[in-house]
Amino acid sequence: MREEIRKIQALMEDAQYVTDAPVATAVHLAMTLEKPLLIEGHAGVGKTEVAKVMARMLTTNLIRLQCYEGLDAATALYEWNYQKQLLHIKLGESSPRSAQEQELEIFSEAFLLRRPLLQAITQEFQAPVLLVDEVDRADEEFESFMLEVFSDWQVTIPEIGTIKATHPPHVILTSNRTRELSDALRRRCLYLWIDYPGFDKELAIIHRKVSDLDDRLAREVARFMEATRRMRLAKVPGVAETLDWAQALATLHADHLDEELVGETLGCILKDADDIKRFRAEVAKAGLKPFLTASG
């Protein structure tokens, strides 16, 4: 089993995702047991990236369902192409076909718009990866609907009939914990929590994703981010902000951090006015040194 985990970890690393054994184990078990994997964690720590990497590992399609308040089953599953239906009816007005025959034609698969859930169910030849992103933004009614779909991987379209998946998708759900998910959904899934990375892991991520940043500056960036996350901030910067900042510093041909450079590029990592004021107050009081000697 350990060999299998190491293999998954190596595959994820090859797909440009710096990972560790718990993440690799969760991905391996989700694929082996064919269960959805619910990933929770702070914004910007790489939850969504797990699904993208899984799709690259399996050389299959990634199908993404972006959740939001008010998302309903019809929007996630299918809709009818009304414009195409109306055009077909208009073109067939002179046809001797009966109204019933026309109705059978326009409510056929040729006029069906497949939304993410139906796309995932009807993909042929190979199971896709279905990413249900920010599931905490949808309501509990939608959770219940998803659980019905996950239970047998089939849906019924009244005008067509029941469609059953030939290859049930691999499912990744992500949540930023803006609300508590139902116990029913949690029981159905395997669970993974992704925290902010430690110094060594974040340094490895920087080196992997921003290859033209020298080691000294990469270390300073990793230490700076570690110290910044210990502040009381409204919007704590994630790995996404680390990489944006590192890329910006590389673009500016920087070789070290100083107060002027940090001040000029602070908008890459802090996205709240009060957070910026709080940070500037800390620097005015103690200087930049505490942010560059946090670890490593």
MIDOSE-1310 file (N, C-alpha, C; in nm, 2 decimals, decimal comma, always signed):
residues 296
mree	+0,08/-0,12/+0,00/+0,00/+0,00/+0,00/+0,09/+0,13/+0,00; +0,19/+0,13/+0,08/+0,28/+0,24/+0,09/+0,34/+0,27/-0,05; +0,37/+0,17/-0,12/+0,42/+0,18/-0,26/+0,32/+0,25/-0,35; +0,19/+0,22/-0,34/+0,09/+0,28/-0,41/+0,08/+0,43/-0,38
irki	+0,09/+0,46/-0,25/+0,08/+0,60/-0,21/+0,20/+0,68/-0,27; +0,32/+0,62/-0,26/+0,44/+0,69/-0,32/+0,42/+0,71/-0,47; +0,36/+0,62/-0,53/+0,34/+0,63/-0,68/+0,24/+0,74/-0,71; +0,13/+0,75/-0,63/+0,04/+0,86/-0,65/+0,11/+1,00/-0,62
qalm	+0,19/+1,00/-0,52/+0,26/+1,13/-0,48/+0,35/+1,17/-0,59; +0,42/+1,07/-0,65/+0,51/+1,10/-0,76/+0,44/+1,15/-0,88; +0,32/+1,09/-0,91/+0,24/+1,13/-1,03/+0,19/+1,27/-1,01; +0,15/+1,30/-0,88/+0,10/+1,44/-0,86/+0,22/+1,54/-0,87
edaq	+0,34/+1,50/-0,82/+0,45/+1,59/-0,84/+0,49/+1,61/-0,98; +0,48/+1,50/-1,06/+0,50/+1,51/-1,21/+0,40/+1,61/-1,27; +0,28/+1,62/-1,21/+0,18/+1,70/-1,27/+0,19/+1,84/-1,21; +0,30/+1,88/-1,15/+0,33/+2,01/-1,09/+0,26/+2,05/-0,97
yvtd	+0,22/+1,94/-0,89/+0,15/+1,97/-0,76/+0,24/+1,92/-0,65; +0,29/+2,01/-0,57/+0,37/+1,97/-0,45/+0,28/+1,92/-0,35; +0,30/+1,80/-0,31/+0,20/+1,73/-0,22/+0,27/+1,66/-0,11; +0,20/+1,59/-0,02/+0,25/+1,51/+0,08/+0,17/+1,38/+0,10
apva	+0,21/+1,29/+0,19/+0,15/+1,16/+0,20/+0,00/+1,17/+0,23; -0,05/+1,26/+0,32/-0,20/+1,26/+0,35/-0,28/+1,29/+0,22; -0,23/+1,39/+0,15/-0,31/+1,43/+0,02/-0,30/+1,31/-0,08; -0,19/+1,25/-0,10/-0,17/+1,14/-0,19/-0,26/+1,02/-0,15
tavh	-0,26/+1,00/-0,02/-0,34/+0,89/+0,04/-0,49/+0,91/+0,01; -0,54/+1,03/+0,04/-0,68/+1,07/+0,01/-0,72/+1,05/-0,13; -0,63/+1,09/-0,22/-0,66/+1,08/-0,37/-0,66/+0,93/-0,41; -0,56/+0,86/-0,36/-0,56/+0,71/-0,39/-0,68/+0,64/-0,34
lamt	-0,73/+0,67/-0,22/-0,85/+0,60/-0,16/-0,97/+0,64/-0,24; -0,98/+0,77/-0,27/-1,10/+0,82/-0,35/-1,11/+0,74/-0,48; -1,00/+0,72/-0,55/-1,00/+0,65/-0,68/-1,03/+0,50/-0,66; -0,96/+0,44/-0,56/-0,97/+0,30/-0,53/-1,11/+0,26/-0,48
lekp	-1,16/+0,34/-0,39/-1,29/+0,31/-0,33/-1,41/+0,36/-0,41; -1,38/+0,45/-0,51/-1,48/+0,51/-0,59/-1,58/+0,59/-0,51; -1,52/+0,67/-0,42/-1,60/+0,76/-0,33/-1,57/+0,90/-0,36; -1,66/+0,99/-0,34/-1,63/+1,14/-0,36/-1,53/+1,18/-0,25
llie	-1,45/+1,27/-0,28/-1,35/+1,33/-0,18/-1,39/+1,47/-0,16; -1,42/+1,50/-0,03/-1,46/+1,64/+0,01/-1,33/+1,70/+0,07; -1,29/+1,81/+0,01/-1,17/+1,88/+0,05/-1,20/+2,02/+0,10; -1,17/+2,04/+0,23/-1,19/+2,17/+0,29/-1,06/+2,24/+0,33
ghag	-1,06/+2,37/+0,34/-0,94/+2,44/+0,38/-0,96/+2,59/+0,35; -0,86/+2,67/+0,39/-0,87/+2,81/+0,36/-0,87/+2,84/+0,21; -0,91/+2,95/+0,17/-0,91/+2,99/+0,03/-0,77/+3,00/-0,02; -0,74/+2,95/-0,14/-0,61/+2,97/-0,20/-0,50/+2,87/-0,15
vgkt	-0,54/+2,75/-0,09/-0,44/+2,65/-0,05/-0,43/+2,54/-0,15; -0,50/+2,54/-0,26/-0,48/+2,44/-0,36/-0,58/+2,33/-0,36; -0,70/+2,35/-0,31/-0,81/+2,25/-0,31/-0,85/+2,21/-0,45; -0,88/+2,32/-0,53/-0,93/+2,30/-0,67/-0,82/+2,23/-0,75
evak	-0,70/+2,26/-0,72/-0,59/+2,21/-0,80/-0,58/+2,06/-0,79; -0,62/+2,00/-0,68/-0,62/+1,85/-0,66/-0,70/+1,79/-0,77; -0,82/+1,84/-0,80/-0,90/+1,78/-0,91/-0,83/+1,80/-1,05; -0,77/+1,91/-1,07/-0,70/+1,94/-1,20/-0,59/+1,84/-1,22
vmar	-0,52/+1,82/-1,11/-0,40/+1,73/-1,11/-0,45/+1,58/-1,13; -0,56/+1,54/-1,06/-0,61/+1,41/-1,08/-0,65/+1,38/-1,23; -0,71/+1,49/-1,29/-0,75/+1,47/-1,43/-0,63/+1,45/-1,52; -0,52/+1,53/-1,49/-0,40/+1,51/-1,57/-0,33/+1,38/-1,54
mltt	-0,34/+1,33/-1,42/-0,28/+1,20/-1,38/-0,35/+1,09/-1,46; -0,49/+1,10/-1,47/-0,57/+0,99/-1,53/-0,58/+1,02/-1,68; -0,53/+1,13/-1,73/-0,54/+1,17/-1,87/-0,69/+1,16/-1,92; -0,77/+1,23/-1,84/-0,91/+1,23/-1,87/-0,96/+1,38/-1,86
nlir	-1,09/+1,40/-1,89/-1,15/+1,53/-1,89/-1,18/+1,58/-1,74; -1,16/+1,71/-1,72/-1,21/+1,77/-1,60/-1,33/+1,84/-1,63; -1,44/+1,81/-1,55/-1,57/+1,88/-1,57/-1,60/+1,95/-1,44; -1,62/+2,08/-1,45/-1,63/+2,17/-1,33/-1,77/+2,22/-1,31
lqcy	-1,83/+2,20/-1,20/-1,95/+2,26/-1,16/-1,92/+2,36/-1,05; -1,93/+2,49/-1,09/-1,91/+2,60/-0,99/-2,04/+2,63/-0,92; -2,03/+2,61/-0,79/-2,16/+2,63/-0,71/-2,17/+2,78/-0,67; -2,30/+2,82/-0,65/-2,33/+2,95/-0,61/-2,47/+2,95/-0,54
egld	-2,50/+3,05/-0,47/-2,63/+3,06/-0,41/-2,74/+3,06/-0,51; -2,84/+2,97/-0,49/-2,95/+2,96/-0,59/-2,93/+2,86/-0,69; -2,82/+2,79/-0,70/-2,79/+2,69/-0,80/-2,90/+2,58/-0,78; -2,96/+2,54/-0,89/-3,06/+2,44/-0,88/-3,03/+2,32/-0,97
aata	-3,11/+2,21/-0,95/-3,08/+2,09/-1,02/-3,08/+2,10/-1,17; -3,18/+2,18/-1,23/-3,19/+2,20/-1,37/-3,06/+2,27/-1,43; -3,01/+2,37/-1,36/-2,89/+2,44/-1,41/-2,77/+2,35/-1,41; -2,76/+2,26/-1,30/-2,65/+2,17/-1,29/-2,66/+2,05/-1,38
lyew	-2,78/+2,01/-1,42/-2,80/+1,89/-1,49/-2,82/+1,91/-1,64; -2,93/+1,97/-1,68/-2,95/+1,99/-1,83/-3,05/+2,10/-1,85; -3,06/+2,16/-1,97/-3,16/+2,25/-2,01/-3,19/+2,22/-2,16; -3,31/+2,26/-2,20/-3,34/+2,24/-2,34/-3,30/+2,37/-2,42
nyqk	-3,25/+2,34/-2,54/-3,21/+2,45/-2,63/-3,33/+2,51/-2,69; -3,39/+2,61/-2,62/-3,52/+2,66/-2,67/-3,51/+2,73/-2,80; -3,40/+2,81/-2,82/-3,38/+2,88/-2,95/-3,38/+2,78/-3,07; -3,31/+2,67/-3,05/-3,30/+2,56/-3,15/-3,43/+2,50/-3,17
qllh	-3,50/+2,47/-3,06/-3,63/+2,41/-3,07/-3,73/+2,50/-3,15; -3,73/+2,63/-3,12/-3,82/+2,73/-3,19/-3,79/+2,73/-3,34; -3,65/+2,73/-3,37/-3,61/+2,74/-3,51/-3,66/+2,61/-3,58; -3,65/+2,50/-3,52/-3,69/+2,37/-3,58/-3,84/+2,37/-3,60
iklg	-3,92/+2,42/-3,51/-4,06/+2,43/-3,53/-4,10/+2,52/-3,64; -4,03/+2,64/-3,65/-4,06/+2,73/-3,76/-4,03/+2,67/-3,89; -3,91/+2,61/-3,90/-3,87/+2,55/-4,03/-3,97/+2,43/-4,07; -4,03/+2,37/-3,97/-4,11/+2,26/-4,00/-4,26/+2,29/-4,01
essp	-4,30/+2,42/-4,01/-4,44/+2,46/-4,01/-4,51/+2,41/-4,13; -4,44/+2,40/-4,24/-4,51/+2,35/-4,37/-4,51/+2,20/-4,38; -4,45/+2,13/-4,28/-4,44/+1,99/-4,28/-4,57/+1,93/-4,25; -4,61/+1,81/-4,30/-4,73/+1,74/-4,27/-4,73/+1,67/-4,14
rsaq	-4,62/+1,67/-4,07/-4,60/+1,60/-3,94/-4,70/+1,65/-3,84; -4,75/+1,56/-3,75/-4,84/+1,60/-3,64/-4,77/+1,67/-3,53; -4,85/+1,74/-3,45/-4,79/+1,81/-3,33/-4,71/+1,71/-3,24; -4,77/+1,59/-3,23/-4,70/+1,49/-3,14/-4,57/+1,45/-3,20
eqel	-4,56/+1,44/-3,33/-4,43/+1,40/-3,39/-4,33/+1,51/-3,37; -4,37/+1,64/-3,39/-4,28/+1,75/-3,37/-4,23/+1,76/-3,23; -4,32/+1,73/-3,14/-4,28/+1,74/-2,99/-4,18/+1,63/-2,96; -4,20/+1,51/-3,02/-4,10/+1,40/-3,00/-3,96/+1,44/-3,05
eifs	-3,96/+1,52/-3,17/-3,84/+1,56/-3,23/-3,77/+1,66/-3,15; -3,84/+1,77/-3,10/-3,77/+1,88/-3,03/-3,73/+1,84/-2,89; -3,79/+1,74/-2,83/-3,75/+1,69/-2,70/-3,67/+1,56/-2,71; -3,57/+1,57/-2,80/-3,48/+1,46/-2,82/-3,33/+1,51/-2,78
eafl	-3,24/+1,42/-2,78/-3,10/+1,45/-2,74/-3,04/+1,56/-2,82; -3,08/+1,57/-2,95/-3,02/+1,67/-3,03/-3,05/+1,81/-2,98; -3,15/+1,83/-2,90/-3,19/+1,96/-2,85/-3,15/+1,98/-2,70; -3,08/+1,88/-2,65/-3,04/+1,88/-2,51/-2,91/+1,96/-2,48
lrrp	-2,91/+2,05/-2,39/-2,79/+2,11/-2,35/-2,74/+2,05/-2,22; -2,63/+1,98/-2,23/-2,58/+1,90/-2,11/-2,50/+2,00/-2,02; -2,54/+2,01/-1,90/-2,47/+2,08/-1,80/-2,38/+1,99/-1,72; -2,29/+2,04/-1,63/-2,18/+1,96/-1,58/-2,22/+1,82/-1,53
llqa	-2,33/+1,81/-1,45/-2,36/+1,67/-1,39/-2,39/+1,57/-1,50; -2,47/+1,62/-1,60/-2,51/+1,53/-1,71/-2,39/+1,50/-1,80; -2,30/+1,60/-1,82/-2,18/+1,57/-1,89/-2,10/+1,46/-1,83; -2,08/+1,47/-1,69/-2,00/+1,37/-1,62/-2,06/+1,23/-1,63
itqe	-2,20/+1,22/-1,63/-2,26/+1,10/-1,64/-2,25/+1,03/-1,78; -2,26/+1,12/-1,88/-2,27/+1,07/-2,02/-2,13/+1,06/-2,09; -2,02/+1,09/-2,02/-1,90/+1,08/-2,09/-1,87/+0,94/-2,13; -1,83/+0,91/-2,25/-1,80/+0,77/-2,29/-1,65/+0,74/-2,28
fqap	-1,62/+0,61/-2,28/-1,49/+0,55/-2,29/-1,41/+0,56/-2,16; -1,42/+0,67/-2,09/-1,33/+0,68/-1,97/-1,40/+0,78/-1,87; -1,39/+0,74/-1,74/-1,45/+0,82/-1,63/-1,38/+0,96/-1,62; -1,45/+1,07/-1,63/-1,40/+1,20/-1,61/-1,37/+1,23/-1,46
vllv	-1,31/+1,34/-1,43/-1,31/+1,40/-1,30/-1,41/+1,51/-1,29; -1,50/+1,49/-1,19/-1,61/+1,60/-1,17/-1,57/+1,68/-1,05; -1,54/+1,81/-1,07/-1,51/+1,90/-0,97/-1,63/+1,98/-0,93; -1,68/+1,96/-0,81/-1,80/+2,04/-0,75/-1,73/+2,14/-0,66
devd	-1,71/+2,26/-0,72/-1,63/+2,36/-0,66/-1,71/+2,45/-0,57; -1,66/+2,48/-0,44/-1,73/+2,56/-0,35/-1,87/+2,52/-0,32; -1,88/+2,39/-0,29/-2,02/+2,33/-0,26/-2,09/+2,40/-0,15; -2,01/+2,47/-0,06/-2,07/+2,54/+0,06/-2,15/+2,66/+0,02
rade	-2,14/+2,70/-0,11/-2,21/+2,82/-0,16/-2,35/+2,78/-0,20; -2,37/+2,65/-0,23/-2,51/+2,60/-0,27/-2,58/+2,57/-0,14; -2,72/+2,55/-0,16/-2,80/+2,52/-0,04/-2,81/+2,37/-0,01; -2,88/+2,34/+0,10/-2,89/+2,20/+0,14/-2,98/+2,12/+0,04
efes	-3,07/+2,19/-0,02/-3,16/+2,12/-0,11/-3,08/+2,07/-0,23; -2,98/+2,15/-0,28/-2,90/+2,10/-0,39/-2,80/+1,99/-0,34; -2,76/+2,00/-0,22/-2,68/+1,89/-0,16/-2,76/+1,76/-0,17; -2,88/+1,76/-0,13/-2,97/+1,64/-0,14/-2,98/+1,59/-0,28
fmle	-3,00/+1,68/-0,37/-3,01/+1,64/-0,51/-2,88/+1,57/-0,56; -2,76/+1,62/-0,52/-2,64/+1,56/-0,56/-2,62/+1,42/-0,50; -2,66/+1,41/-0,38/-2,65/+1,28/-0,31/-2,73/+1,17/-0,39; -2,85/+1,21/-0,44/-2,93/+1,12/-0,52/-2,86/+1,08/-0,64
vfsd	-2,79/+1,17/-0,71/-2,72/+1,14/-0,83/-2,60/+1,05/-0,80; -2,53/+1,09/-0,69/-2,41/+1,01/-0,65/-2,44/+0,86/-0,61; -2,57/+0,84/-0,56/-2,60/+0,71/-0,51/-2,61/+0,60/-0,62; -2,66/+0,64/-0,74/-2,67/+0,54/-0,84/-2,62/+0,59/-0,98
wqvt	-2,57/+0,71/-0,98/-2,52/+0,77/-1,11/-2,61/+0,75/-1,23; -2,73/+0,79/-1,20/-2,83/+0,79/-1,31/-2,93/+0,91/-1,29; -2,98/+0,96/-1,40/-3,08/+1,07/-1,39/-3,19/+1,03/-1,49; -3,31/+1,09/-1,45/-3,42/+1,07/-1,54/-3,47/+1,20/-1,60
ipei	-3,47/+1,20/-1,73/-3,52/+1,32/-1,80/-3,66/+1,28/-1,86; -3,76/+1,35/-1,81/-3,90/+1,30/-1,84/-3,92/+1,28/-1,99; -3,87/+1,36/-2,07/-3,90/+1,35/-2,22/-3,82/+1,24/-2,29; -3,71/+1,20/-2,22/-3,62/+1,10/-2,29/-3,62/+0,97/-2,21
gtik	-3,61/+0,97/-2,08/-3,60/+0,85/-2,00/-3,48/+0,86/-1,91; -3,44/+0,74/-1,86/-3,33/+0,73/-1,76/-3,20/+0,72/-1,83; -3,11/+0,80/-1,79/-2,97/+0,79/-1,84/-2,88/+0,75/-1,73; -2,81/+0,63/-1,75/-2,72/+0,58/-1,65/-2,57/+0,59/-1,69
athp	-2,49/+0,62/-1,60/-2,34/+0,64/-1,63/-2,28/+0,51/-1,67; -2,21/+0,50/-1,78/-2,13/+0,38/-1,81/-2,00/+0,38/-1,73; -1,94/+0,50/-1,71/-1,82/+0,52/-1,63/-1,85/+0,63/-1,53; -1,89/+0,59/-1,41/-1,91/+0,70/-1,30/-1,79/+0,78/-1,28
phvi	-1,80/+0,91/-1,27/-1,69/+1,00/-1,26/-1,62/+0,99/-1,12; -1,49/+1,03/-1,12/-1,42/+1,06/-1,00/-1,47/+1,20/-0,95; -1,51/+1,21/-0,82/-1,57/+1,33/-0,77/-1,48/+1,40/-0,67; -1,45/+1,52/-0,69/-1,39/+1,61/-0,59/-1,48/+1,72/-0,55
ltsn	-1,51/+1,74/-0,43/-1,59/+1,85/-0,38/-1,50/+1,94/-0,30; -1,51/+2,07/-0,32/-1,43/+2,16/-0,23/-1,52/+2,26/-0,15; -1,47/+2,30/-0,04/-1,55/+2,39/+0,05/-1,46/+2,48/+0,12; -1,50/+2,61/+0,13/-1,42/+2,71/+0,21/-1,49/+2,73/+0,35
rtre	-1,59/+2,64/+0,38/-1,65/+2,65/+0,51/-1,73/+2,78/+0,53; -1,79/+2,84/+0,43/-1,87/+2,95/+0,45/-2,00/+2,92/+0,52; -2,04/+2,79/+0,52/-2,15/+2,74/+0,60/-2,12/+2,59/+0,62; -2,19/+2,53/+0,72/-2,16/+2,39/+0,75/-2,24/+2,30/+0,66
lsda	-2,17/+2,20/+0,60/-2,23/+2,11/+0,51/-2,31/+2,01/+0,59; -2,41/+1,94/+0,52/-2,50/+1,85/+0,59/-2,42/+1,72/+0,63; -2,47/+1,66/+0,74/-2,40/+1,53/+0,78/-2,42/+1,43/+0,67; -2,53/+1,43/+0,60/-2,55/+1,33/+0,49/-2,44/+1,34/+0,39
lrrr	-2,41/+1,46/+0,35/-2,30/+1,47/+0,25/-2,17/+1,43/+0,30; -2,14/+1,47/+0,42/-2,01/+1,43/+0,48/-2,00/+1,28/+0,49; -2,10/+1,21/+0,53/-2,10/+1,07/+0,55/-2,07/+1,00/+0,41; -2,12/+1,06/+0,31/-2,11/+1,00/+0,17/-1,96/+1,01/+0,12
clyl	-1,89/+1,11/+0,17/-1,75/+1,14/+0,12/-1,64/+1,10/+0,20; -1,52/+1,08/+0,14/-1,40/+1,08/+0,22/-1,36/+1,22/+0,24; -1,28/+1,25/+0,34/-1,25/+1,39/+0,38/-1,10/+1,42/+0,39; -1,07/+1,54/+0,34/-0,93/+1,59/+0,35/-0,93/+1,74/+0,38
widy	-0,85/+1,77/+0,48/-0,83/+1,91/+0,52/-0,70/+1,96/+0,47; -0,69/+2,06/+0,39/-0,57/+2,12/+0,35/-0,54/+2,25/+0,42; -0,43/+2,26/+0,49/-0,40/+2,38/+0,57/-0,30/+2,46/+0,49; -0,27/+2,58/+0,54/-0,16/+2,66/+0,48/-0,03/+2,57/+0,49
pgfd	+0,05/+2,58/+0,39/+0,17/+2,50/+0,39/+0,28/+2,55/+0,49; +0,36/+2,47/+0,55/+0,47/+2,51/+0,63/+0,58/+2,57/+0,54; +0,69/+2,62/+0,60/+0,79/+2,69/+0,53/+0,85/+2,60/+0,42; +0,89/+2,48/+0,45/+0,96/+2,39/+0,35/+0,87/+2,36/+0,23
kela	+0,74/+2,33/+0,26/+0,65/+2,29/+0,15/+0,62/+2,42/+0,06; +0,60/+2,53/+0,13/+0,58/+2,65/+0,05/+0,70/+2,69/-0,04; +0,82/+2,67/+0,02/+0,94/+2,70/-0,06/+0,95/+2,61/-0,18; +0,91/+2,48/-0,16/+0,91/+2,38/-0,27/+0,81/+2,42/-0,38
iihr	+0,70/+2,47/-0,33/+0,59/+2,52/-0,43/+0,64/+2,64/-0,51; +0,71/+2,73/-0,44/+0,76/+2,85/-0,51/+0,86/+2,81/-0,62; +0,95/+2,72/-0,58/+1,06/+2,68/-0,67/+0,99/+2,60/-0,79; +0,89/+2,52/-0,76/+0,82/+2,45/-0,87/+0,75/+2,54/-0,97
kvsd	+0,68/+2,64/-0,91/+0,59/+2,72/-1,00/+0,66/+2,85/-1,05; +0,76/+2,90/-0,98/+0,83/+3,02/-1,03/+0,98/+2,99/-1,04; +1,01/+2,92/-1,14/+1,15/+2,87/-1,16/+1,26/+2,97/-1,17; +1,22/+3,10/-1,21/+1,32/+3,20/-1,24/+1,34/+3,29/-1,11
lddr	+1,30/+3,24/-1,00/+1,32/+3,32/-0,87/+1,44/+3,25/-0,80; +1,54/+3,33/-0,76/+1,66/+3,27/-0,70/+1,62/+3,22/-0,56; +1,71/+3,13/-0,51/+1,68/+3,06/-0,38/+1,67/+3,16/-0,26; +1,75/+3,26/-0,26/+1,75/+3,35/-0,14/+1,62/+3,42/-0,14
lare	+1,57/+3,47/-0,25/+1,45/+3,55/-0,25/+1,33/+3,46/-0,23; +1,34/+3,34/-0,28/+1,23/+3,24/-0,26/+1,21/+3,21/-0,11; +1,33/+3,20/-0,04/+1,32/+3,17/+0,11/+1,27/+3,29/+0,18; +1,30/+3,41/+0,14/+1,25/+3,53/+0,20/+1,10/+3,54/+0,19
varf	+1,05/+3,51/+0,07/+0,91/+3,51/+0,04/+0,84/+3,41/+0,13; +0,89/+3,28/+0,14/+0,83/+3,18/+0,22/+0,82/+3,22/+0,37; +0,93/+3,28/+0,42/+0,94/+3,32/+0,56/+0,84/+3,44/+0,58; +0,83/+3,53/+0,48/+0,74/+3,65/+0,49/+0,60/+3,60/+0,50
meat	+0,56/+3,51/+0,41/+0,42/+3,46/+0,41/+0,39/+3,39/+0,54; +0,48/+3,31/+0,59/+0,46/+3,24/+0,72/+0,43/+3,34/+0,83; +0,51/+3,44/+0,84/+0,49/+3,54/+0,94/+0,36/+3,62/+0,92; +0,33/+3,66/+0,80/+0,21/+3,74/+0,77/+0,08/+3,66/+0,81
rrmr	+0,08/+3,53/+0,79/-0,04/+3,45/+0,82/-0,06/+3,44/+0,97; +0,04/+3,48/+1,05/+0,02/+3,48/+1,20/-0,04/+3,61/+1,25; -0,05/+3,71/+1,16/-0,12/+3,83/+1,19/-0,27/+3,81/+1,20; -0,34/+3,90/+1,27/-0,48/+3,89/+1,27/-0,54/+3,97/+1,14
lakv	-0,56/+3,90/+1,04/-0,60/+3,95/+0,91/-0,74/+3,91/+0,88; -0,81/+4,00/+0,81/-0,95/+3,97/+0,76/-0,94/+3,87/+0,65; -0,84/+3,89/+0,56/-0,83/+3,80/+0,45/-0,68/+3,75/+0,44; -0,66/+3,63/+0,50/-0,53/+3,57/+0,51/-0,48/+3,53/+0,37
pgva	-0,37/+3,56/+0,33/-0,32/+3,52/+0,19/-0,29/+3,38/+0,18; -0,33/+3,31/+0,07/-0,31/+3,17/+0,05/-0,19/+3,15/-0,04; -0,17/+3,03/-0,08/-0,06/+2,99/-0,17/-0,08/+3,07/-0,31; -0,20/+3,09/-0,35/-0,22/+3,16/-0,48/-0,16/+3,30/-0,47
etld	-0,17/+3,37/-0,36/-0,11/+3,50/-0,34/+0,04/+3,49/-0,33; +0,09/+3,39/-0,27/+0,23/+3,37/-0,27/+0,29/+3,36/-0,41; +0,23/+3,28/-0,49/+0,28/+3,26/-0,63/+0,26/+3,39/-0,71; +0,15/+3,46/-0,69/+0,13/+3,59/-0,76/+0,25/+3,68/-0,73
waqa	+0,28/+3,69/-0,60/+0,38/+3,78/-0,55/+0,52/+3,74/-0,60; +0,55/+3,61/-0,59/+0,68/+3,56/-0,64/+0,70/+3,59/-0,78; +0,59/+3,57/-0,86/+0,60/+3,60/-1,01/+0,62/+3,74/-1,03; +0,55/+3,83/-0,95/+0,57/+3,97/-0,97/+0,71/+4,01/-0,93
latl	+0,77/+3,95/-0,83/+0,91/+3,99/-0,79/+1,01/+3,94/-0,89; +0,98/+3,82/-0,95/+1,07/+3,77/-1,06/+1,06/+3,87/-1,18; +0,94/+3,92/-1,21/+0,92/+4,01/-1,32/+1,00/+4,14/-1,30; +1,01/+4,18/-1,17/+1,08/+4,30/-1,14/+1,23/+4,28/-1,12
hadh	+1,27/+4,16/-1,14/+1,41/+4,12/-1,13/+1,47/+4,15/-0,99; +1,38/+4,13/-0,89/+1,43/+4,15/-0,75/+1,52/+4,04/-0,71; +1,61/+4,07/-0,61/+1,70/+3,96/-0,56/+1,69/+3,95/-0,41; +1,62/+4,05/-0,35/+1,59/+4,04/-0,20/+1,47/+4,13/-0,17
ldee	+1,42/+4,11/-0,05/+1,31/+4,19/+0,00/+1,36/+4,31/+0,09; +1,30/+4,43/+0,06/+1,33/+4,54/+0,15/+1,19/+4,61/+0,17; +1,19/+4,71/+0,26/+1,06/+4,77/+0,29/+1,00/+4,84/+0,17; +1,08/+4,90/+0,09/+1,03/+4,98/-0,02/+0,97/+4,88/-0,12
lvge	+1,04/+4,77/-0,15/+0,98/+4,67/-0,25/+0,86/+4,61/-0,20; +0,86/+4,57/-0,07/+0,74/+4,51/-0,01/+0,62/+4,60/-0,02; +0,64/+4,73/+0,02/+0,54/+4,83/+0,01/+0,48/+4,85/-0,12; +0,57/+4,85/-0,23/+0,52/+4,87/-0,36/+0,44/+4,75/-0,42
tlgc	+0,47/+4,63/-0,37/+0,40/+4,51/-0,42/+0,31/+4,44/-0,32; +0,27/+4,52/-0,22/+0,19/+4,46/-0,11/+0,05/+4,42/-0,16; +0,00/+4,48/-0,27/-0,13/+4,45/-0,32/-0,13/+4,31/-0,39; -0,02/+4,25/-0,40/-0,02/+4,11/-0,46/-0,06/+4,01/-0,35
ilkd	-0,05/+4,04/-0,22/-0,08/+3,94/-0,12/-0,19/+3,98/-0,02; -0,20/+4,12/+0,00/-0,31/+4,16/+0,09/-0,41/+4,23/+0,01; -0,54/+4,19/+0,03/-0,65/+4,24/-0,06/-0,76/+4,30/+0,02; -0,72/+4,36/+0,14/-0,82/+4,43/+0,22/-0,75/+4,55/+0,28
addi	-0,82/+4,67/+0,27/-0,76/+4,79/+0,32/-0,72/+4,79/+0,46; -0,80/+4,73/+0,55/-0,77/+4,73/+0,69/-0,64/+4,64/+0,72; -0,64/+4,53/+0,64/-0,52/+4,44/+0,65/-0,39/+4,52/+0,61; -0,40/+4,60/+0,51/-0,28/+4,67/+0,47/-0,24/+4,77/+0,57
krfr	-0,34/+4,84/+0,63/-0,31/+4,94/+0,74/-0,24/+4,87/+0,86; -0,30/+4,75/+0,89/-0,24/+4,67/+1,01/-0,10/+4,63/+0,98; -0,07/+4,58/+0,86/+0,06/+4,54/+0,82/+0,16/+4,66/+0,82; +0,12/+4,77/+0,77/+0,21/+4,89/+0,77/+0,24/+4,94/+0,91
aeva	+0,14/+4,93/+1,00/+0,16/+4,96/+1,14/+0,26/+4,87/+1,20; +0,26/+4,74/+1,17/+0,35/+4,65/+1,23/+0,49/+4,68/+1,18; +0,51/+4,71/+1,05/+0,64/+4,74/+0,99/+0,69/+4,87/+1,05; +0,61/+4,97/+1,07/+0,65/+5,10/+1,12/+0,70/+5,08/+1,27
kagl	+0,64/+4,98/+1,34/+0,68/+4,96/+1,48/+0,80/+4,87/+1,49; +0,81/+4,77/+1,41/+0,92/+4,67/+1,43/+1,01/+4,65/+1,31; +0,98/+4,72/+1,20/+1,06/+4,70/+1,08/+1,02/+4,57/+1,01; +1,09/+4,53/+0,90/+1,06/+4,42/+0,82/+1,13/+4,29/+0,87
kpfl	+1,23/+4,31/+0,96/+1,31/+4,19/+1,00/+1,23/+4,08/+1,06; +1,12/+4,10/+1,15/+1,05/+3,99/+1,20/+0,98/+3,91/+1,09; +0,95/+3,97/+0,98/+0,88/+3,90/+0,87/+0,98/+3,81/+0,79; +1,11/+3,83/+0,81/+1,21/+3,76/+0,73/+1,29/+3,66/+0,81
tasg	+1,26/+3,65/+0,94/+1,33/+3,56/+1,02/+1,23/+3,46/+1,09; +1,12/+3,44/+1,03/+1,02/+3,36/+1,10/+1,05/+3,21/+1,10; +1,12/+3,16/+1,01/+1,15/+3,02/+1,00/+1,27/+2,99/+0,91; +1,29/+2,86/+0,89/+1,39/+2,82/+0,79/+1,53/+2,85/+0,83
